[in-house]
Amino acid sequence: MKNKQLILSVILCLILFIIFVPFINFDNGIRCITTPCPADTTGSIVLWGVYHFSNIYFINYFNLIMGLIIAGIVSYFIIRVINR
């Protein structure tokens, strides 16, 4: 039973992380001739995929680590509530 809960928690953590954690700074396709130019967007892996896997400019490692921690905590509590 504990192994099943752990596997479900890890899968839920990865799903939450992939959908909601904005840590990739990537090209959004906007081209400008003046400044400031909003040519980059910070988003999650899903949002990066929506923009057709465009160029990645920067990875915010703080958001990446904190997103993994928060997604892990949230998934743990969701699994605990479901199993009551």
N, CA, C and O atoms as a printed pandas DataFrame, in Angstrom:
     atom_number atom_name residue_name chain_id  residue_number  x_coord  y_coord  z_coord
0              1         N          MET        A               1    0.819   -1.196    0.000
1              2        CA          MET        A               1    0.000    0.000    0.000
2              3         C          MET        A               1    0.863    1.261    0.000
3              4         O          MET        A               1    0.561    2.219   -0.711
4              5         N          LYS        A               2    1.929    1.263    0.790
5              6        CA          LYS        A               2    2.810    2.432    0.845
6              7         C          LYS        A               2    3.504    2.668   -0.493
7              8         O          LYS        A               2    3.672    3.815   -0.909
8              9         N          ASN        A               3    3.913    1.584   -1.174
9             10        CA          ASN        A               3    4.571    1.748   -2.468
10            11         C          ASN        A               3    3.619    2.349   -3.494
11            12         O          ASN        A               3    4.021    3.179   -4.309
12            13         N          LYS        A               4    2.358    1.931   -3.454
13            14        CA          LYS        A               4    1.369    2.473   -4.378
14            15         C          LYS        A               4    1.157    3.963   -4.120
15            16         O          LYS        A               4    1.054    4.747   -5.064
16            17         N          GLN        A               5    1.092    4.358   -2.846
17            18        CA          GLN        A               5    0.939    5.767   -2.507
18            19         C          GLN        A               5    2.146    6.582   -2.959
19            20         O          GLN        A               5    1.999    7.702   -3.447
20            21         N          LEU        A               6    3.335    6.018   -2.795
21            22        CA          LEU        A               6    4.553    6.707   -3.213
22            23         C          LEU        A               6    4.589    6.900   -4.725
23            24         O          LEU        A               6    4.935    7.978   -5.209
24            25         N          ILE        A               7    4.236    5.867   -5.462
25            26        CA          ILE        A               7    4.233    5.957   -6.926
26            27         C          ILE        A               7    3.196    6.974   -7.394
27            28         O          ILE        A               7    3.477    7.778   -8.283
28            29         N          LEU        A               8    1.999    6.946   -6.804
29            30        CA          LEU        A               8    0.969    7.925   -7.161
30            31         C          LEU        A               8    1.407    9.345   -6.817
31            32         O          LEU        A               8    1.148   10.279   -7.576
32            33         N          SER        A               9    2.067    9.505   -5.682
33            34        CA          SER        A               9    2.544   10.816   -5.274
34            35         C          SER        A               9    3.610   11.346   -6.231
35            36         O          SER        A               9    3.593   12.528   -6.574
36            37         N          VAL        A              10    4.527   10.497   -6.664
37            38        CA          VAL        A              10    5.573   10.911   -7.605
38            39         C          VAL        A              10    4.966   11.274   -8.956
39            40         O          VAL        A              10    5.348   12.280   -9.555
40            41         N          ILE        A              11    4.032   10.471   -9.440
41            42        CA          ILE        A              11    3.388   10.754  -10.726
42            43         C          ILE        A              11    2.605   12.063  -10.658
43            44         O          ILE        A              11    2.685   12.882  -11.574
44            45         N          LEU        A              12    1.853   12.263   -9.584
45            46        CA          LEU        A              12    1.096   13.501   -9.417
46            47         C          LEU        A              12    2.030   14.702   -9.293
47            48         O          LEU        A              12    1.739   15.771   -9.829
48            49         N          CYS        A              13    3.144   14.534   -8.595
49            50        CA          CYS        A              13    4.136   15.599   -8.468
50            51         C          CYS        A              13    4.679   15.995   -9.835
51            52         O          CYS        A              13    4.797   17.184  -10.131
52            53         N          LEU        A              14    5.008   15.023  -10.663
53            54        CA          LEU        A              14    5.531   15.319  -11.998
54            55         C          LEU        A              14    4.491   16.007  -12.875
55            56         O          LEU        A              14    4.818   16.921  -13.632
56            57         N          ILE        A              15    3.243   15.568  -12.772
57            58        CA          ILE        A              15    2.175   16.195  -13.558
58            59         C          ILE        A              15    1.985   17.652  -13.135
59            60         O          ILE        A              15    1.890   18.539  -13.984
60            61         N          LEU        A              16    1.929   17.897  -11.826
61            62        CA          LEU        A              16    1.791   19.268  -11.338
62            63         C          LEU        A              16    2.976   20.126  -11.765
63            64         O          LEU        A              16    2.805   21.280  -12.159
64            65         N          PHE        A              17    4.171   19.561  -11.684
65            66        CA          PHE        A              17    5.379   20.287  -12.062
66            67         C          PHE        A              17    5.369   20.651  -13.543
67            68         O          PHE        A              17    5.651   21.793  -13.906
68            69         N          ILE        A              18    5.049   19.693  -14.389
69            70        CA          ILE        A              18    5.068   19.916  -15.838
70            71         C          ILE        A              18    4.031   20.956  -16.259
71            72         O          ILE        A              18    4.280   21.750  -17.166
72            73         N          ILE        A              19    2.877   20.954  -15.605
73            74        CA          ILE        A              19    1.804   21.855  -16.014
74            75         C          ILE        A              19    1.942   23.253  -15.415
75            76         O          ILE        A              19    1.710   24.243  -16.109
76            77         N          PHE        A              20    2.316   23.351  -14.134
77            78        CA          PHE        A              20    2.164   24.620  -13.433
78            79         C          PHE        A              20    3.438   25.389  -13.093
79            80         O          PHE        A              20    3.346   26.589  -12.832
80            81         N          VAL        A              21    4.601   24.784  -13.082
81            82        CA          VAL        A              21    5.797   25.478  -12.587
82            83         C          VAL        A              21    6.492   26.239  -13.720
83            84         O          VAL        A              21    7.012   25.625  -14.652
84            85         N          PRO        A              22    6.502   27.585  -13.643
85            86        CA          PRO        A              22    7.159   28.383  -14.693
86            87         C          PRO        A              22    8.646   28.580  -14.394
87            88         O          PRO        A              22    9.004   29.386  -13.536
88            89         N          PHE        A              23    9.497   27.858  -15.088
89            90        CA          PHE        A              23   10.934   27.989  -14.843
90            91         C          PHE        A              23   11.742   28.150  -16.122
91            92         O          PHE        A              23   12.955   28.348  -16.049
92            93         N          ILE        A              24   11.111   28.071  -17.291
93            94        CA          ILE        A              24   11.817   28.176  -18.565
94            95         C          ILE        A              24   11.541   29.552  -19.175
95            96         O          ILE        A              24   10.384   29.949  -19.314
96            97         N          ASN        A              25   12.588   30.271  -19.536
97            98        CA          ASN        A              25   12.462   31.539  -20.241
98            99         C          ASN        A              25   12.753   31.256  -21.710
99           100         O          ASN        A              25   13.884   30.920  -22.061
100          101         N          PHE        A              26   11.745   31.390  -22.573
101          102        CA          PHE        A              26   11.879   30.961  -23.963
102          103         C          PHE        A              26   11.351   32.014  -24.928
103          104         O          PHE        A              26   10.676   32.963  -24.529
104          105         N          ASP        A              27   11.668   31.829  -26.197
105          106        CA          ASP        A              27   11.253   32.723  -27.276
106          107         C          ASP        A              27    9.772   32.508  -27.572
107          108         O          ASP        A              27    9.329   31.374  -27.758
108          109         N          ASN        A              28    9.001   33.611  -27.616
109          110        CA          ASN        A              28    7.574   33.469  -27.896
110          111         C          ASN        A              28    7.195   33.849  -29.319
111          112         O          ASN        A              28    6.013   33.835  -29.661
112          113         N          GLY        A              29    8.166   34.188  -30.151
113          114        CA          GLY        A              29    7.895   34.474  -31.550
114          115         C          GLY        A              29    7.623   35.923  -31.881
115          116         O          GLY        A              29    7.499   36.266  -33.057
116          117         N          ILE        A              30    7.523   36.798  -30.872
117          118        CA          ILE        A              30    7.278   38.217  -31.127
118          119         C          ILE        A              30    8.591   38.868  -31.546
119          120         O          ILE        A              30    9.625   38.655  -30.913
120          121         N          ARG        A              31    8.548   39.651  -32.598
121          122        CA          ARG        A              31    9.726   40.378  -33.063
122          123         C          ARG        A              31    9.446   41.875  -32.967
123          124         O          ARG        A              31    8.386   42.335  -33.392
124          125         N          CYS        A              32   10.380   42.631  -32.416
125          126        CA          CYS        A              32   10.192   44.061  -32.169
126          127         C          CYS        A              32   11.300   44.873  -32.823
127          128         O          CYS        A              32   12.379   44.367  -33.131
128          129         N          ILE        A              33   10.994   46.153  -33.023
129          130        CA          ILE        A              33   12.030   47.074  -33.490
130          131         C          ILE        A              33   12.303   48.152  -32.447
131          132         O          ILE        A              33   13.195   48.977  -32.640
132          133         N          THR        A              34   11.557   48.161  -31.353
133          134        CA          THR        A              34   11.775   49.115  -30.271
134          135         C          THR        A              34   11.987   48.368  -28.963
135          136         O          THR        A              34   11.731   47.167  -28.871
136          137         N          THR        A              35   12.454   49.086  -27.961
137          138        CA          THR        A              35   12.616   48.491  -26.638
138          139         C          THR        A              35   11.619   49.133  -25.695
139          140         O          THR        A              35   11.255   50.282  -25.943
140          141         N          PRO        A              36   11.156   48.509  -24.661
141          142        CA          PRO        A              36   11.384   47.102  -24.325
142          143         C          PRO        A              36   10.566   46.181  -25.226
143          144         O          PRO        A              36    9.455   46.518  -25.637
144          145         N          CYS        A              37   11.111   45.060  -25.513
145          146        CA          CYS        A              37   10.490   44.105  -26.426
146          147         C          CYS        A              37   10.106   42.837  -25.661
147          148         O          CYS        A              37   10.970   42.194  -25.063
148          149         N          PRO        A              38    8.828   42.472  -25.672
149          150        CA          PRO        A              38    8.405   41.256  -24.964
150          151         C          PRO        A              38    8.641   39.994  -25.791
151          152         O          PRO        A              38    7.705   39.231  -26.032
152          153         N          ALA        A              39    9.870   39.769  -26.226
153          154        CA          ALA        A              39   10.162   38.637  -27.111
154          155         C          ALA        A              39   10.419   37.343  -26.359
155          156         O          ALA        A              39   10.628   36.299  -26.976
156          157         N          ASP        A              40   10.404   37.402  -25.028
157          158        CA          ASP        A              40   10.588   36.165  -24.281
158          159         C          ASP        A              40    9.489   36.020  -23.241
159          160         O          ASP        A              40    8.914   37.006  -22.782
160          161         N          THR        A              41    9.213   34.796  -22.883
161          162        CA          THR        A              41    8.156   34.446  -21.957
162          163         C          THR        A              41    8.705   33.457  -20.949
163          164         O          THR        A              41    9.499   32.585  -21.302
164          165         N          THR        A              42    8.291   33.584  -19.700
165          166        CA          THR        A              42    8.639   32.587  -18.696
166          167         C          THR        A              42    7.422   31.700  -18.496
167          168         O          THR        A              42    6.328   32.188  -18.215
168          169         N          GLY        A              43    7.616   30.399  -18.641
169          170        CA          GLY        A              43    6.488   29.494  -18.520
170          171         C          GLY        A              43    6.903   28.092  -18.147
171          172         O          GLY        A              43    8.078   27.801  -17.927
172          173         N          SER        A              44    5.913   27.237  -18.083
173          174        CA          SER        A              44    6.125   25.836  -17.725
174          175         C          SER        A              44    6.479   25.025  -18.970
175          176         O          SER        A              44    6.547   25.556  -20.079
176          177         N          ILE        A              45    6.700   23.747  -18.764
177          178        CA          ILE        A              45    7.029   22.858  -19.882
178          179         C          ILE        A              45    5.862   22.785  -20.867
179          180         O          ILE        A              45    6.076   22.729  -22.078
180          181         N          VAL        A              46    4.638   22.785  -20.357
181          182        CA          VAL        A              46    3.463   22.733  -21.236
182          183         C          VAL        A              46    3.370   24.005  -22.078
183          184         O          VAL        A              46    3.105   23.934  -23.278
184          185         N          LEU        A              47    3.584   25.158  -21.465
185          186        CA          LEU        A              47    3.532   26.411  -22.212
186          187         C          LEU        A              47    4.645   26.473  -23.248
187          188         O          LEU        A              47    4.427   26.971  -24.353
188          189         N          TRP        A              48    5.818   25.982  -22.918
189          190        CA          TRP        A              48    6.926   25.913  -23.876
190          191         C          TRP        A              48    6.541   25.024  -25.059
191          192         O          TRP        A              48    6.882   25.334  -26.200
192          193         N          GLY        A              49    5.837   23.926  -24.798
193          194        CA          GLY        A              49    5.364   23.047  -25.863
194          195         C          GLY        A              49    4.318   23.706  -26.743
195          196         O          GLY        A              49    4.268   23.455  -27.947
196          197         N          VAL        A              50    3.472   24.556  -26.143
197          198        CA          VAL        A              50    2.468   25.282  -26.917
198          199         C          VAL        A              50    3.147   26.207  -27.926
199          200         O          VAL        A              50    2.641   26.407  -29.030
200          201         N          TYR        A              51    4.276   26.760  -27.549
201          202        CA          TYR        A              51    5.044   27.620  -28.459
202          203         C          TYR        A              51    5.972   26.802  -29.351
203          204         O          TYR        A              51    6.976   27.326  -29.833
204          205         N          HIS        A              52    5.661   25.556  -29.576
205          206        CA          HIS        A              52    6.358   24.662  -30.507
206          207         C          HIS        A              52    7.823   24.452  -30.155
207          208         O          HIS        A              52    8.680   24.407  -31.037
208          209         N          PHE        A              53    8.108   24.323  -28.861
209          210        CA          PHE        A              53    9.456   24.007  -28.375
210          211         C          PHE        A              53   10.491   24.976  -28.938
211          212         O          PHE        A              53   11.510   24.565  -29.492
212          213         N          SER        A              54   10.211   26.269  -28.787
213          214        CA          SER        A              54   11.107   27.302  -29.311
214          215         C          SER        A              54   12.387   27.390  -28.481
215          216         O          SER        A              54   12.574   26.635  -27.527
216          217         N          ASN        A              55   13.254   28.311  -28.855
217          218        CA          ASN        A              55   14.558   28.443  -28.201
218          219         C          ASN        A              55   14.412   28.775  -26.721
219          220         O          ASN        A              55   13.600   29.618  -26.341
220          221         N          ILE        A              56   15.202   28.106  -25.894
221          222        CA          ILE        A              56   15.231   28.394  -24.466
222          223         C          ILE        A              56   16.357   29.387  -24.219
223          224         O          ILE        A              56   17.504   29.144  -24.594
224          225         N          TYR        A              57   16.018   30.522  -23.578
225          226        CA          TYR        A              57   17.018   31.536  -23.278
226          227         C          TYR        A              57   17.636   31.333  -21.901
227          228         O          TYR        A              57   18.833   31.555  -21.717
228          229         N          PHE        A              58   16.832   30.914  -20.939
229          230        CA          PHE        A              58   17.292   30.873  -19.556
230          231         C          PHE        A              58   16.435   29.877  -18.782
231          232         O          PHE        A              58   15.230   29.779  -19.011
232          233         N          ILE        A              59   17.053   29.145  -17.874
233          234        CA          ILE        A              59   16.325   28.269  -16.959
234          235         C          ILE        A              59   16.516   28.823  -15.556
235          236         O          ILE        A              59   17.643   28.941  -15.075
236          237         N          ASN        A              60   15.419   29.161  -14.909
237          238        CA          ASN        A              60   15.463   29.689  -13.558
238          239         C          ASN        A              60   15.503   28.508  -12.589
239          240         O          ASN        A              60   14.477   27.886  -12.315
240          241         N          TYR        A              61   16.681   28.210  -12.078
241          242        CA          TYR        A              61   16.863   27.033  -11.231
242          243         C          TYR        A              61   16.187   27.182   -9.873
243          244         O          TYR        A              61   15.788   26.184   -9.274
244          245         N          PHE        A              62   16.054   28.404   -9.383
245          246        CA          PHE        A              62   15.342   28.602   -8.123
246          247         C          PHE        A              62   13.880   28.195   -8.279
247          248         O          PHE        A              62   13.346   27.467   -7.443
248          249         N          ASN        A              63   13.229   28.665   -9.349
249          250        CA          ASN        A              63   11.841   28.268   -9.606
250          251         C          ASN        A              63   11.731   26.770   -9.844
251          252         O          ASN        A              63   10.749   26.152   -9.432
252          253         N          LEU        A              64   12.715   26.179  -10.498
253          254        CA          LEU        A              64   12.706   24.746  -10.772
254          255         C          LEU        A              64   12.730   23.948   -9.474
255          256         O          LEU        A              64   11.920   23.040   -9.290
256          257         N          ILE        A              65   13.655   24.281   -8.573
257          258        CA          ILE        A              65   13.784   23.541   -7.311
258          259         C          ILE        A              65   12.586   23.796   -6.403
259          260         O          ILE        A              65   12.027   22.858   -5.834
260          261         N          MET        A              66   12.186   25.068   -6.263
261          262        CA          MET        A              66   11.036   25.370   -5.408
262          263         C          MET        A              66    9.749   24.765   -5.977
263          264         O          MET        A              66    8.886   24.321   -5.220
264          265         N          GLY        A              67    9.619   24.746   -7.290
265          266        CA          GLY        A              67    8.450   24.126   -7.913
266          267         C          GLY        A              67    8.384   22.637   -7.654
267          268         O          GLY        A              67    7.309   22.097   -7.394
268          269         N          LEU        A              68    9.532   21.964   -7.722
269          270        CA          LEU        A              68    9.559   20.531   -7.408
270          271         C          LEU        A              68    9.184   20.280   -5.952
271          272         O          LEU        A              68    8.427   19.355   -5.657
272          273         N          ILE        A              69    9.707   21.095   -5.045
273          274        CA          ILE        A              69    9.397   20.924   -3.621
274          275         C          ILE        A              69    7.917   21.164   -3.357
275          276         O          ILE        A              69    7.267   20.360   -2.688
276          277         N          ILE        A              70    7.384   22.258   -3.875
277          278        CA          ILE        A              70    5.971   22.577   -3.641
278          279         C          ILE        A              70    5.057   21.556   -4.309
279          280         O          ILE        A              70    4.056   21.151   -3.717
280          281         N          ALA        A              71    5.382   21.132   -5.530
281          282        CA          ALA        A              71    4.573   20.105   -6.202
282          283         C          ALA        A              71    4.613   18.797   -5.422
283          284         O          ALA        A              71    3.604   18.096   -5.344
284          285         N          GLY        A              72    5.759   18.460   -4.846
285          286        CA          GLY        A              72    5.862   17.254   -4.025
286          287         C          GLY        A              72    5.010   17.335   -2.776
287          288         O          GLY        A              72    4.331   16.371   -2.422
288          289         N          ILE        A              73    5.038   18.481   -2.103
289          290        CA          ILE        A              73    4.231   18.660   -0.891
290          291         C          ILE        A              73    2.744   18.616   -1.228
291          292         O          ILE        A              73    1.971   17.957   -0.532
292          293         N          VAL        A              74    2.340   19.308   -2.286
293          294        CA          VAL        A              74    0.927   19.317   -2.684
294          295         C          VAL        A              74    0.463   17.918   -3.068
295          296         O          VAL        A              74   -0.627   17.501   -2.676
296          297         N          SER        A              75    1.271   17.191   -3.825
297          298        CA          SER        A              75    0.871   15.836   -4.228
298          299         C          SER        A              75    0.782   14.909   -3.022
299          300         O          SER        A              75   -0.096   14.048   -2.973
300          301         N          TYR        A              76    1.675   15.072   -2.050
301          302        CA          TYR        A              76    1.620   14.264   -0.826
302          303         C          TYR        A              76    0.301   14.491   -0.098
303          304         O          TYR        A              76   -0.356   13.536    0.314
304          305         N          PHE        A              77   -0.088   15.763    0.062
305          306        CA          PHE        A              77   -1.337   16.049    0.763
306          307         C          PHE        A              77   -2.565   15.608   -0.032
307          308         O          PHE        A              77   -3.554   15.180    0.562
308          309         N          ILE        A              78   -2.526   15.703   -1.345
309          310        CA          ILE        A              78   -3.649   15.222   -2.157
310          311         C          ILE        A              78   -3.818   13.718   -1.993
311          312         O          ILE        A              78   -4.941   13.239   -1.836
312          313         N          ILE        A              79   -2.724   12.969   -2.026
313          314        CA          ILE        A              79   -2.790   11.512   -1.847
314          315         C          ILE        A              79   -3.283   11.172   -0.444
315          316         O          ILE        A              79   -4.052   10.224   -0.283
316          317         N          ARG        A              80   -2.860   11.922    0.575
317          318        CA          ARG        A              80   -3.327   11.662    1.947
318          319         C          ARG        A              80   -4.822   11.894    2.079
319          320         O          ARG        A              80   -5.514   11.120    2.741
320          321         N          VAL        A              81   -5.330   12.959    1.452
321          322        CA          VAL        A              81   -6.763   13.257    1.531
322          323         C          VAL        A              81   -7.563   12.188    0.798
323          324         O          VAL        A              81   -8.621   11.777    1.274
324          325         N          ILE        A              82   -7.077   11.737   -0.344
325          326        CA          ILE        A              82   -7.782   10.710   -1.118
326          327         C          ILE        A              82   -7.838    9.392   -0.359
327          328         O          ILE        A              82   -8.843    8.685   -0.435
328          329         N          ASN        A              83   -6.787    9.048    0.366
329          330        CA          ASN        A              83   -6.713    7.749    1.046
330          331         C          ASN        A              83   -7.357    7.733    2.422
331          332         O          ASN        A              83   -7.243    6.726    3.121
332          333         N          ARG        A              84   -8.014    8.775    2.837
333          334        CA          ARG        A              84   -8.678    8.777    4.149
334          335         C          ARG        A              84   -9.932    7.983    4.134
335          336         O          ARG        A              84  -10.612    7.882    5.156
